[in-house]
């Protein structure tokens, strides 16, 4: 039996951000953090996503997009995948 493999390229973006606070009238950047999201996002979109998480007073320092290629045998994929019937496929769209 021929062993078949699935290949997928996944785009991800690492958002580097920090909290900005006013200390003695001067902005102070603290708590530098990173979040990884699927897809490619701009700095504006990254800020919007962070604000949707309830984060306030944050500034986006950097967005680092990357494409990574993954592979998996079809046999392994079928062990982990959910079987989709024609009827249930429409429910998720």
C-alpha positions as CSV (number, residue, x, y, z in Angstrom):
1,X,0.0,0.0,0.0
2,X,1.3,3.4,-0.9
3,X,1.7,5.7,2.1
4,X,0.1,9.1,1.3
5,X,0.7,12.3,3.1
6,X,-1.2,15.5,3.6
7,X,0.7,18.8,3.4
8,X,-0.6,22.1,4.6
9,X,1.0,25.6,4.9
10,X,-0.3,27.5,7.9
11,X,0.1,31.3,8.3
12,X,0.6,32.5,11.8
13,X,1.4,35.9,13.3
14,X,3.1,36.6,16.6
15,X,1.9,39.9,18.1
16,X,4.5,41.5,20.4
17,X,2.8,44.1,22.6
18,X,3.2,46.0,25.8
19,X,1.1,47.9,28.4
20,X,1.5,51.7,28.3
21,X,1.0,53.7,31.5
22,X,1.5,57.3,32.3
23,X,4.0,57.8,35.1
24,X,4.7,61.3,36.2
25,X,3.2,62.5,32.9
26,X,5.5,60.3,30.8
27,X,4.5,57.2,29.0
28,X,6.1,54.0,30.4
29,X,6.0,50.7,28.5
30,X,5.8,47.6,30.7
31,X,4.8,44.0,30.6
32,X,6.0,43.1,27.2
33,X,4.1,40.0,26.0
34,X,3.5,37.9,22.9
35,X,0.3,36.3,21.4
36,X,0.2,34.0,18.5
37,X,-2.8,34.1,16.1
38,X,-3.7,32.1,13.0
39,X,-3.4,34.0,9.8
40,X,-1.6,37.2,8.8
41,X,-2.7,40.3,10.6
42,X,-1.6,44.0,10.4
43,X,-0.6,46.0,13.5
44,X,-4.1,47.7,13.4
45,X,-5.9,44.3,13.3
46,X,-3.6,43.0,16.0
47,X,-4.5,45.9,18.3
48,X,-8.2,45.3,17.6
49,X,-7.8,41.6,18.5
50,X,-6.0,42.4,21.8
51,X,-8.8,44.9,22.7
52,X,-11.4,42.3,22.0
53,X,-9.6,40.2,24.6
54,X,-10.3,43.0,27.1
55,X,-6.8,44.3,27.2
56,X,-6.6,48.1,27.5
57,X,-3.8,50.6,27.4
58,X,-1.7,48.3,25.1
59,X,0.4,49.2,22.1
60,X,1.5,46.8,19.4
61,X,5.3,46.8,19.1
62,X,5.7,44.3,16.3
63,X,3.9,41.8,14.2
64,X,5.9,38.8,13.0
65,X,4.1,36.8,10.3
66,X,5.4,33.3,9.4
67,X,4.3,30.5,7.1
68,X,5.0,27.0,8.4
69,X,4.5,23.8,6.5
70,X,3.0,20.7,8.2
71,X,2.6,17.2,7.1
72,X,0.8,14.1,8.4
73,X,0.1,10.7,7.0
74,X,-3.5,10.1,5.9
75,X,-3.7,7.2,8.4
76,X,-2.8,9.5,11.3
77,X,-5.1,12.2,10.0
78,X,-8.0,9.8,10.0
79,X,-7.3,8.8,13.6
80,X,-7.7,12.4,14.8
81,X,-10.2,13.9,12.3
82,X,-13.9,14.2,12.7
83,X,-15.9,12.4,9.9
84,X,-18.0,14.9,8.1
85,X,-21.2,13.9,6.3
86,X,-22.8,16.0,3.6
87,X,-25.5,17.2,6.1
88,X,-23.1,18.1,8.9
89,X,-20.7,20.0,6.6
90,X,-23.2,22.8,6.0
91,X,-23.7,23.3,9.8
92,X,-20.1,24.6,10.3
93,X,-20.0,27.1,7.3
